[in-house]
Amino acid sequence: MKKLVLIDGHSILNRAFYGVPELSNSQGLHTNAVYGFLNIMFKVLDEEAADYIAVAFDLSAPTFRHKAYAEYKGTRKSMPDELREQVPLIKEVLSSMNIPILTKEGYEADDIIGTIAKRYQSDEVFVSVLSGDRDLLQLSDTHIKIRIPKTSKGVTTVHDYLPEDVMNEYGVTPKEFIDVKALMGDTSDNVPGVPSIGEKTATKIIQEYHSIENAIEHVDKLKPPRASKALAEHIEDAKFSKMLVTIVTDAPIETEISDMVVGNLYTKESLEWINKLEFKSFLKRYENVETTSNIEIETDIINTGENWESLYKILKKAREFGISVCLEETAIKSYHTSELYAISITLDNKSYIIKDLDNIAEILEQITALDAKKYILSLKPLLKLLKSMENAKNFYDISVAAYLINPLKDSYFVEDIAGDYMGSACSSKSEMIGKAKLNEVLRFNDEKAINYFAMESYVAVHSGENILKKLSELGLDDLYKNIEMPLIYSLAKMEDTGVRVDEERLKKYANTLLEKIDKLEESIISKAGESFNINSPKQLGEILFGKLKLSGGKKTKTGYSTAADVLEKLAPEHEIIRDILEYRQLTKLNSTYATGLAGYIREDGRIHGTFNQTITATGRISSTEPNLQNIPVRTEMGSKIRDIFVPKPGYVFVDADYSQIELRVLASLSGDEKLIESYHSAADIHAATASQVFHVPLEEVTPELRRNAKAVNFGVVYGISAFGLSEDLSISRKEALDYINNYFKIYGGVKKFLDKQVADAKEKGFVKTMFGRIRPIPEIKSSNFMTRSFGDRVAMNSPIQGSAADIMKISMLKVDEALKESGYDANIVLQIHDELLIEVKEDEAEKVSKLVEKTMKEAVSLKVPLEVDAHIGKTWLEAK
C-alpha cells in the first residue's frame, strides 16, 4: 500500500515554535519553529516511509468560504514576530526539498488537507495527516490516520488516531467529534459554542443524540437542565459553530497525487538552507549529497626543488597571498603529534600545493619570513611548526577576525567564511573527503582533497580584504591588531611549552579517590538498607522517596528527580544525602581528572592543551583537550588536583591572580563615586557594601552580612534577580529584593550604567566592552519574557565580563613581553580566566613574582586600582 503524508503547515510550525526553546542562527534569524517543524517532519517521514507528501498552508490574508467565518477567524490573536518571520523560511526550505506547498484562495489548510485526504484514501493509498489541531480528528477514517505531535519536557511524541482511537479517547466517532467541538466551543479559535456546555456535557449529549441537529430536536429532554436551557437559547450559535469547525472535503483543489511524489529531499539547495540556518544535527542526512563549490580554482602541484624556486621568486614580489598548512599525524604519546606535510599557497586565482619535498619545513620558514601580507584561516597550528614564531611576519588570522565581527557563530571554517564574506558556496571538509585525514588523501593526489586544501588558502586571501574592511567599520581594528593577533603568538607559545604533571602523584590521587568512593558506596548502601545502583537516578529516587520517605519527591514518567538542587535541599533531612552528593563529586573527579588527565600526558611528561580564542561570546579564552580552566577549587579533593601539576626540576611556579577584576571593571565603567572611593580607600569592598546596604557601622559588619553583601556585589555583575539571590542566600524573595534595591540606592551610578547597557542593546542589538569588543544580543528583542530577561542579563554582564577578558589578554601579552625583555628563565604555562601560572627558575622566582605582579597591575588604566595576588610554590596548589 502506498503512503501519503499531508502536513498542516501553520499548525506544526506554531506547535514547534512553542515547543522548541528559542533558537537563532549567528545572524540573529529566529529558527526554532523551522527546526522543530523539520524535526517532526523527518521523524514522521522516517516512520511512514512515505511515497507522497505535501504541506498545506493558509494564505497570509485568506478570503474565507463564509463572510462570517472570516470575521471570526480575523479576530484571532496575531502570531509573534519571531514566528511570523519563520513562515517564509520554512516554505523556502520545503521548496528546496521539492516538497509541494498547497494553498487555495478562500480555503484554509485543513480544508485542503481534508479534500486531498478524502479524495485519495483507498485500499491502495493510506493517508497520514500531521497536525497539531484536534479539529482534524473529524477526518479520521479507515485509511486516514491523524497524527498529533505532543511535546512534554522537551520530548516530542506523536499520537496516532484512527476512528477507533478517536472513539476510545473521546467517546465519539470522528464525525461526531465535529458536534462535540461545536457545542463546547473553542476560545483559542473563536468558535463560540454554547455557553455553560463544556467538553464532558457536550460529549454526553452527542453520545446520546449523535448530532447537534438531533439534540436540538430533543432539546427539552437534554440533561442536565442547564444544558437544555443553554442550547435552547443558543441554537443559532450551535449551528454556526458547527459550520465553523466542519472541514470542507470537496474544495476545488487541482493537485494530483502524482504531483506529490516524494523525490530527493536532500538536495544541494536544501543543504545550503540547512547550513545557512545552522542546523548541524540534520547534516548527517546529507552525507551522500554531492556538493560543489561555485568557486573555480586552478591548482598546481609543487613537488620538485626547481618548481619551488620558481614559485619562491614570484612570492618574493607578491603583495599578498593566502596560505594553509596540512599536518601529518604521528605517535599520540609524542608531544609534537603533528609534522608539516603540505602547504597551500594562493596567488590571485591560482593555488599551489607544495608537498613531497624533504625540505618542506625550511620552505615554510622561508614563506613566513616574507614581507607580503599573509592571510590564513587559523594561524596557531602554523606557528607551532616554526623554529622561531617571531619570524612569522604580516599574518592575518581570518577566523579570529570573523569571530570578532560575529562571536555568536559556532564555527569559522572555510565554508563559513566563504559564505559570509565572499557570497560563495564552498564545500566543507567532511563533504569533500568525509572522515579521512587530509594528509592521507593528499598523499594520493586525490582531486577532492587537493581542491579542498587549495580552497583553504584561496578563501583566506579572497575574503581577507572584506573582513578587514568590516572590522574597521565596526571599530574593531585596534582590538584585532593589538590584542587578538599578538595573543595568537602567546597562546601558541604557551601550548608549545605545556604544563608538567607528576604521574606518580596523579596515580596516588586516583587511588585515594577510589578508596573514598568505595567507602561512600558502602555507607550509602548501609543507610539505604539494601544494595542498589547509586548511579541510576531511577533506583536512587525509589530509595530516597519510596523507601526512606524523604520529603520533596516529585515523580515523573521516568521516576523521581534526583538532580543536585533537589538533593541539596534535602541534605539536612538524612545523612545519606550528604554521602550521595559527595559520592557524585568524587566519581566525577575520578572520571574527568584522575582518569581523564592521564590520557593527555605526552612523552615529555607535560600536558599540551589547546586554548581557544573563538569559542566564548564574551571574549574569554577557553581551554580544551583537556579543559584546564575548570579544575575545581571549592572542595578539598577537587583542589588537590592542582597538587599534581608541578614545574620541572630546579623550577617553581608563580601564580598571579587578579582580585575582584569584574567588580573593579564595574566601578570603572559605571563611574559610581561611592564604589570608586571604596576601592581607592583600600576598603574591604564586601564589608563596605554590607555597611552601606544593611545600614550598620563598618566595624559591626558580621561575617554573615559580609557574605550576603558579597553575593549582592557579584550578583549585580551578572544581572541577578531577586529570585536568584533568594535562592543563593536562602532568604525570602522580598528580602532579596530589598537587598538589591538598597544596593542600587547606595550605588546609583551602577544602576544607571546597567540600565543604559540594556537600553543600548535594545536600540543597537549589541553592547561593547571598554576596548570595543562587540557582543550581539538577539534575545533582548524576543517576545518571550524569559528569553528577553536573559537578554537583559547578558546586556548588563557582557561589557563587564568582556572588558575583564580583554584586560586579562592585554595582561598576558605584557607579562609575556616583560619576561622576554628581562631575560629571566620563565614561561607562562597556563591561563585560567583571571589567573596566570608561570614556570620559573627557582632562584629567579621572587624577582619574577614582583615583575609579574607589577606588570599585571599596570596592564591597563582604570578609575580604580587593579590588585594582583602573586604566590610562589612547588606545585600549582602550593602556589595558589
N, C-alpha and C positions, 0 to 999 in steps of 0.2 A: 504493500500500500504506500502511495506517495504521501508526503507530508508538506503541508502548507503552514507557515508561521506568519501570523499577522500581528503587528505591534502597534499599540496605541501610543503614538509618539509623544504628545504633550503629557499624557498621564505618567508614562515611565520616566520621562525627563524630570517631571515635577517630583515624583517619588524619589528619584536618585538625588535630586537637589537637597531634599530634606533628610535623606538617609545617609548621605556621604558627607563627612566633615568638610568644611570649606577648604577649597583647594584652588591654587592658581599657578600658572607657569611663571617662569622667571621674567616674563614681560608684563606681569600683573593681570593677565587674562584669566578670568574665573573659569574653572574647568571641572568642578566636582560633579555637576549634573551630567556632563558629557562622559566623564569617566565612569560614573555609576551606570548610565544607560548602556554603554558598551560592555561593561562587566556583566550586567544582567543578560544582554542580548547574546553575548558569546556563550554564557552558561547554558542558555536555552537552546541555542543552535547546536552546541555540543551534545546536549541530551537528546534533542529531536532528530539529529542528522537530517535536517530539512532539505527538501527538494525545491521548495518555493519559499519566497519571503517578500514581504512588503511592509512598509511603515506608513501609517496614516496620520496626518496632522490636520488640525483645524486651520483654516485660513486665519491670518492675523486680524482681519476685520470681516468676518463672515456675514453673509446675508442668510439668516436662518429661515428654515422652511415655514415658520409661523411668525407673524409680526410680534405677537405676544411673547412667543418663545425668545425672540431676540431681545425684547425688553427685559425679560427676566435674566437671561444669560448676560446681558450687557451690564447688569449691576454686580457681577462677580468682582471680588477683590482683585485688583491688578497684580500681576506677578512681580516679584522683586527685580530690580535692575540686574542683579547678579545672575538671575535665572534667565531673564529676557535676552541678555547678550549671548547666552549659550544655545538659544534656539537655532539661529542661522549656523552656528558652529556644528551642531550635530547633523544638520542637513548636509553641510559640506562634506563631513566625514562619511556619512551614509552614501552620498553620491559618488565619492571616491572609491567606495567599496562595490559600486554597481548595484546598490540596493534601491529598488523603486520607492519613491516617495509619492504617496497618493493624497490629493486634496480635491475638493469639489465645492464650487461656489454654491452656497445655500445649504450645505450639509456639514455636519460635524464629523470628526474622525470616527466616532462609534457608529455612525450611520454607514460610512464607507466600509468599516470592518464588518458590520452586520450584513451588509449586502454581499460582500465578497465571500464571507464565511458560508452563508446560506446557499449562495449560488454554486459554490464548488465542492461543498461537502458531499461525499458519496462513498460507496463501497471501495472506490479506487483512491479517494483523496481524504485524508484525515487532517482536520484543521486545528491548529493550536493558536489561541488568541492570548497575547500577552498584554495585560493592562493592570493598572493599579486601581481601576474604578470598578466597584462591585456592581454597577448598573449592567455591565456586560455579562453578568451571570445569566441574564434572561436569554442569551444566545446559546447557552449550553445545550448540546444535542447529542444524538447517538455518535456522530462523527465530528463533533465540535467540543473541544476541551478549553475551558477558560483557565488561564494560568495567572495567578495574582501574587506578585512578589511581596514579601513582608520582611521588614528589617527590624531586628531586635539586638541591641547592644553591639551594633556594627556588623552583625552577621545577617546576610540576606538568604532567606529560603523562599522557594516558590511553591505555593499551594495550588493544587490542581482540582478543577471542578468539572466533572461530567454530571449529567442530570441526577444520578443517584447521590452524588456528593452534595449537590445543592439541597436535595431533599433531606439528607442526613443532618446537614449543619443548620439549615434554615427552616426545615419543616414544611416547605412548599416546593412545587415544581418550578423550573426556570421561568415558565410563562407566568405563573402565579407570583413570582418574585417581583414582577413589574407592579402588581397591585399592592403588595406589601409596601414597597418603596413609595408608591403614590399616596397611600394612606398616612404613613408615618412622616413623610416629607424629608427634606434634606436641606438644612440651612446653608451648608457649605456650597451647595449647587443651586440655591434659590428655588427649590421645589417646595411650595407652600404646605402641601399635605393637609391633614385635618387636625385642628387644634385638639389637644387632650388625648390623641391616639398615638401611642408610642409603638416601638417595634413589637413588643410582646402582644399587645392588644391587636395590632394590625395583622400579625401572623395568625392569631386565633380566629379572627374574622374571616380571613381568606382561606384558612384550612377548612372552615365550615361552609363558606359560600363560594369559594373558588374564584371570584372576580368581584371587582368594585360594583359593576352593574347589577350583579345578583344580590350583593349586600344592600344596595340602595333599594331594591325591590322589597327586601325584608328588613328595612331599617328599623321598624318598630320592634322587631324581635331581637335586635342585637344586644349582646351583653359585653360589658356591664352597661347599665343605663346611661352613664355619662358618654359612652362611645356612641350609643344610639342617638342621643340628643346632638352630639357634636357632628356626626355625619349628616343628620337631617338638616342641620343649619348650614352645612358647608358642602352640599352635593356638588355644586359647580367647581369648587376648589379641588374636590377629589377627582372629578373628571379631567379638569385642566392639568392637575398633577400627573395623572396617568398619561395624558398626551405628552407632557414634558419628558417623562422618563422612558417612554416607549421608543426603542431604537428602530429606525427605518431599515427595512431589509430588502427594499426594492428600489434603491436610489439608482439614477441613471449613470452608473459607473461603467466606463467603456473599457477598462483594463481587462485584458485576457490573462488567463493563468500562465500562458507561455511568456508573458512579459515579466513574470515574477520568478523565473528560474534562477536558482542560486548559482551564481558564477564564481569567479575568483574574487573573494573578498579582500585578499591580502595583496593588493596591487601596489605598485611603486607610488601611485598618487596617495593612497591611504597611508602608506608608510611615512610619507612626508608629513601628513597631518599628525600621525602618532608621535613623530619626532618633534614637530612644532609644539604640540600640546604637552610634550614631555611625559608621556605615558609609558615609562620604561618597562612596566610589568607586562605590557602587551607585546613587546618586541620579539619574544620567543615564538610568537605566532608567525613572524615574518622571516624565520631563519632560512627558508628556501626561496625567498624573493630575490630575484636577480636585480640588483640595483646598479645604476650607472650614475656617473657624475656628468654634469654639464660643463665641466672644466676639462679642456683637452691640453695635455702636456706632452711635449716632445722630450724623450729621455735618451740618455747616452750613458753607457757603462764605461767607467774609467777603471781599468784593471791592469794597466801597464805603467811603468815609470815614465815612459815617453809621453803618454796621454796626460798623466798628471802634470808634468812640467808645462805642457801646452795650456792646460786649464789654469794652472797657477799664475802664469803670465797674464791671463785675462782677469783673474780675480784681483791681482795687484792694482789693476787700473779701474776696477769696478767701484761705483759709488755706494752700492748696497746690494745685498743678496740674502736669500733665505738659507737656513741651514737646519739639518736634523741629524741625529745620530741613532744608529741601531746597535744595541748592546748584545753581546753573546753571553749567555748564562754559563756559569761554571759551578764548581762544587759549592753546595749550600753552606757548609761549615766555614768556608773561607770568607773573610770579610769582603774582599773585593769580588763579590759574587757576579760581577759583570765586567766584561772587557769590550773594547770597541771592536765591532765587526764591520760596520759600513757607515758611510757619511753621504747624506743627500744635500746637494747644493743647487739652488735655483737662481739663475740669472735671467731676467726678463721672463720669457715663456718657455725656457728650456731648463730641464733638471738633469743634473749629473749624479750618477750613483757611483761612489768610489768604494771599491771592495776588492778583496782577494790580493791585497798588497801587503807585503811583510812590514813595511814601514808606515802603516796607516796611522799609528799613534803619533808619529812625528809629523805626518801630514796634518793631523788635527791641530797640533801645536802651531804649525805654520799658518793655518787658516785663521785660528782665533787671534793671532797677533796682528792680523791685517787691520788697516785703519778704516776700512769700509764699514758702513752700518750693517749689522748682522741681526736679522730677525729670526727668532726661534720660538717654537711653541712652549718649550719648557727647558730652561737654561740649566737648572741644578744638576741633572744627570750628566750633562756635558762637562760642567766644571770639575766634577769628581774624577774625570778621566785625565785631567791635565797635571803636569808636573808642578806647575805653579798657577793657581787660579788668577793671580794678578795679571797674567799675560793675556787674559781674555778681555779684549777691548771692544767698546762700542756695541754691546749686545742689548737687544730689546726683547724681553720676555713677553710674548703676546698673550699667553694665558693669564699672567698676573695683571696685565693691563686690562684685559676683558673682565677679569674679576673685579677690579676697582670700578669699572663702569657699571657692572651689574653683579653685585655679590650674592644675589639670591639664586643664581643658576647652580645646578648641582654638578655640572661638568663644563670643561672648557677645552674639549677635544677638537681635532681638526674639522670635523663635520659641524660642530657648534660655531666655530669661528667663521668658517666659510659661509654658513647660512646667515649669521648675524651681521657680518661686516663686508661680505662680498656679494650677497644676494645670490649665492650659487649653491647648487645641490652638490653634496660631496659624500661619498660612501664612508661609513665608519670602518674601523679596523676589523671588527668582527664580521661585518658584511663582506669585506674583501677577502679575508683569509681565515675566517672562523676563529677557532680557539688555538690555532697553531702559533708558535712563536715566530716573530717577524724574521729573525736571523735564519731560522730553519728553512723557510720558504724562499728567502732571498738567495740562499746558497745555490738553489737550483734555477736561479733567474726566472722564477715564477712571474708571469706577466702582471697578475693582480697585486702581488707583493711589491713589485717594482713601482707600479702605478701609485699604490698607497704611500710608499715611502717617499716617492717624488712629490706627492700631494702635500706631505707634511711641510717640506721646505717651501713649496710653491705658495701654499695658503699663508704661511708665516710672512713671507715678503710682500705678497699682494694684498694682505689685509692690514699690514703694518701702518701704512700712511693713514688709512681711515680710522684705525684705533687710536693712534696718537693724536689725530685731529679731534676725536671725540673726547679724549682725556683733557685736552686743552679747553674745549668748550665747557666742560663740567668743572673746570678749575682744579683738576687732579694732577697737573704736571709735576708740581713740587713733591707731592706725596709719592708719585711713581718714581721720579728720578732720584730723590734724596733719601727716601726711606725704603720703599719696596724693592727697587732694583739692587741697591747695595746689600739689603738684607738677604737676598738670594745667596750671595757670596758667603755671608756669615753663617747661614744655615748649612750650606754645603760643607763648609769647614767643620762645623760642629758635628754634623753627621759623619764626616770622614774620621774625626777624632774618636767619636764614640765614648761610652762610659763603661768603666770596668766593673765586673761583677765577681764576687768571691763565690765560686761554685760550691765550695765546702759549706760556707755559711748558708747558702741557699738550700742545700740538702738538709742541713740541721733544722733550718726554719720549717721546711716541708715536713720533716719528721715530727717536730713539735706540734705543728698544726694537726697532723693526723692523729696524734695521741689525744689532743684536746677534743677533736671531733669524735673519736671513739668513746671517750668518757661522757661527752654530752649525749651521744646517741643512747648509751646505757642509761643515763639519768632520765632522759625523756621517756624511754620505753618503760622504765620502772615507775615513773609518775603517772604514766598513762594506764598502767596495769595490764598491758598487752603489747605484743610485737606488731609493728606496722611500718609502712614505708613513709618515713618522715618527709621525703622529697615529693610525695604525692599530695597535692592540695586537697584532693577529694577525701583520701584516707585521714589526713590530718584534721580536716573540718569535721568529719564524723567523730573523731576522738574528742576534740575540744568542745564542740557544741552538741553533739549527740550523746556521747558518754559522760563527759565531765560537766555538761550542762552550763558552760560559761555563757555569760550574757552577750548580747550584741550579735548573735549569729544570724546571718541573712542567707537563706538558702535560695539558690538559683537552680536552673536546669542542670548545671554541671556540679552542683554541690555548694557547700558553704564557702564564702570568701575567706581566704587566709592571707590576704595581702598585708604588707608590712604595716600600713597605717592602722589596719584593723587590729592586728596583734599588739601594736604598741599601746593602744588604748586599754587593752586587756591585761597588760603586764602586772598591775597591782593585784589582780584577782587570783593569780595562780603562778607558782614558781616555774611551772612547765613552760610558760610563755617566754620568760627570760632565757631559758635554756634553748628554746626553739629559735629565738631571734639571734642568739649568739652562734648557734649551730649554722644558721644560714650565712652569717657573716664569715665564719671560718671556712665553710665549704666554698664560698665564692673566692676568698683569698687563696685557697689551695688551687682551684682550677685556673684562676686568672693570673696569679703571680707565681706561687710556688712551682706549679707545673708549667704554666704558660711562658714565663720568662726564660726557662731553661732552653727552650727551642730557639731563642733569638741570640744566644751567646755564640760568638764566632770563635775561630781558632786563635784569635789574639786575646781571648778572654773578655772581650768587650761586646756590648750591645750597640749596634749602629742603627738607631731608629730613624724614622722619617718624620720630618717636621714640615707641615703644610701651610702655605700662605693663602690658599684659595678655597678654604672649606667653610669657615665661620662667616656669618653675615656681619659681625661686629668688627672684624679685623684681627681678632685674636689668632695667634698661631696655634695650630692643633698638632697632636702627636699621634702617630700610628706605627704599627709593626715594630714594637708594641707601643701601646699608649703609656708613655712615661710621665704624662702630666696628670694622671688620675690615680697616682699612688695614694692610698688612704692615709690620713694623719690623725683622725679623731679617736680611733681606738688603739689600745696598746699593741695588739697583734698586727693591726694594719700599719701603724707607724714603724714597726720593727722591720718591715720590708726594706725601708731605707738603709738599714744596717748592712744589707748585703752588697750595697754599692760602695766600692772602695777605690781609692786612687792607686796608681802603680807604685811600686816600692820607691821610697825616698820622696814621695809627694803627699800632699794633703789636699783636702777640699776647702774652698772658701765658698760659703753660701751667703748670698746677698739678696735681701727681700725688701721690697717697698712696703712701708707701713701705711695702711689705710689709703691706698692711692686713689681709689674711686671716690671716697669721701672728700679727699683733697681736691680732686678734679671738680667735684660738685661745688665745693666752696668757691673755686676759682671761676668756673663757668657762670655760676649764679651771681657772683659778686655780693653775696649776702654778708653784710658788715659784721654781724654778730658771729657767724660761723668763721669768717676770716680772722676776726680778733681772737677767737678761741684757739686757733692754730698758731697765731703769732705769739700768744702768751704761753705757749707750750703746755696748755692745759690738757688734762685727760679729756678728750673730746666726748667720750661717752658719759663720764661723770658730769661734765659741763652741761651736756644736753639734759641729763637727768635733773640737774639742779634747776634748769630753766623750765622744762616741761612739767615737772612734778612739784614745782614751787617749794623747794627745800634748799637750805644753805648748802653750799658745795661740800663743806666738811661733814654734813649729815647724810650725804648720799650713801645708801646701803648697797651691798653687792647686788641685791635683787633689783633695786631701782636702776643701777648701772646696767645690769643685764637687759632690763626692759628697754632702756634708752638705746642700748646698742642695737637691739632688734629693730627699733624705730629708725635709727640712723641708716642702717643698711637696707631696711625695708623701703625707705623713701627712694633710695637709689634705684630699686627695682620696681617702683610703682606699686608697692604692696597695697592691698585693700584691707579694710577693717576686718573682713572675714579671715584673710590670710594671717594678719597679725594676731587675731584672737586665737587661731589655731596654733601659731608658733609659741605664744605665751600662756596658752591655756587660761584665757580670760574671756569675759563676755564680749560680744561684738560691740556693745555700747562703750565699754571701757576702751577697747582698741580704737574706736572712732574718736573718742575723747583724746587719747594719746596723740593720734595723727593730727587732729585739729589744733591741739595745743602746740604741737611741733611747728605747724605752719604759721601759727600766730607769732611765735618767737622768731622763726626764720622765714619771714615774709618774702625775702628775696629768692629763697629756694622755691617756694610755691609759685612765684611769678615766672621763674625760669622754666619750671616743669610745665606749667600751663602754656607757655609760649612754644615749647617744643611740640606739644600736641597740636596747637593751632597751626604751626608751620607745616607739620606733617599732613594735616587735613587740606591745607592750601596747595602745597607743592608735591605731596606724595612721598616725601623723604625728609630725613634730618641729616645733619652733618656733625662731624667731630670738630674739635678746635683746629685740626690740621687739614680739614676739608674732605675727609672720608665720607662717602655717601652711604646711607642705609635706607633703601626704599622700604615703604611700609604700606603695601596694598591693602592690608587688613583694616586700616583705620577708616576706610570708606565703606566698610561692609554694612549691610542692613541687619546682620546678625549681631545681637548685643554682645554675646560672649566673644565673638571674633573681633568686634570693634574695640572692646575693652582690652583685649590682648594687644591690639594695635596701639592703643593709648599707652600701655605699659612699655611697649617697645620704643615708642617715640620718646618717652621720658628717659629710659635707660641707655639707649644706643649712643647718644652723644657722650655719656659719661663712660660707659664701658669701652666704647670705641676710642675715645681720647686716651684712656688708660692703656689700651693696647698699643696705640701709636707711641705713647711715651716709653713703653717697655721696649718697643722696636728701636726707637732712637737711642735709648739707653744701651741696648745690646750692641748697636753699631759703635757707639762711642767707647764702650768698655773694650770691645774688640780692637779698636784703633789705639786706645791708650795702652793696652797690653803689648801691642806690636811695637809702638814707639818706645816704650820703657825698656824693651829688651828682656823683660822677665820671662822665665820659662813657665808660662801659664796659658791655658786654653779654656774657653767656655765649653763645657761638655753637655749641659742641659739648660733648657729654658722652660720654666714651669710657670706660666701666667705672669705673676709679678716677681718672680724669683729667678736668679741666675746661679748655677752651680759651676764653679771654676776649679779645675785641677791645676795645682801649682807646686813647684819645688818647695820642699818643707822650709828651707832656710830663707825663702823669699815670701812666705805666706803673710807675715804681718804687713809688709810693705804693700803687697798686692791687695790685701784686705782694705787697707786705708785708701789705696788708689781707686779701687772699685767703688767703695762707699762714696768717695768724693765725686767720682765721675757720674754715678747714678743720681746723686743729689742735684748735680748741676746740669743734668742732661737737657732739661727744658726750664723755662722760667714761668712760674705760676704766681698767682696772687698770694699763695701760701707756700711755706717751705715743703719740699719733698724730704721725707725721712726714710732712711735705709738702715736695716739691721743686718750687720755682717758678722759671721761667726766662722771659726776655723775648726776642723775636725778630721779625724782619720777615717770616718765613714760619713755618708750623707746624713744619717740620723744624728751623729755627734755634731756635725757642722750646723744642723738645723736648730 
